[in-house]
């Protein structure tokens, strides 16, 4: 019973990510990964909750910055494609 409830909650949680932009998805993934990693390191150090909070914040920031960088790369690529089509470089 507990397993089926966990699977249901997990699937509902994943389906909530479908309308997010890539930057938002990267921020969410970074936050989750950072929180998990921070909790493990915090548990070793003696305070899992503090580690999870710090790791989550760092993960969200890192995911957001990485997402913005990838958006910038994509815009530059698209601009290059437009220039090539227009000027025949």
VENBELPE-V479193 format. One line per field, one symbol per residue. phi: phi as a letter, one per 30 degrees, with the letter a starting at -180 (. if undefined). burial: 1 if it has 9 or more other ideal C-beta (glycine too) atoms within 8 Angstrom, else 0. A space follows every 50 residues. Layout:
phi = ???
burial = ???
This chain:
phi = .dddddddddddddddcdcddddddddddddddddddddddddddjbddd ddddddddddddddddddddddddddddddddddddcid
burial = 00000000000000001000011111111111111111111110000100 111111111111110111011000000000001100000
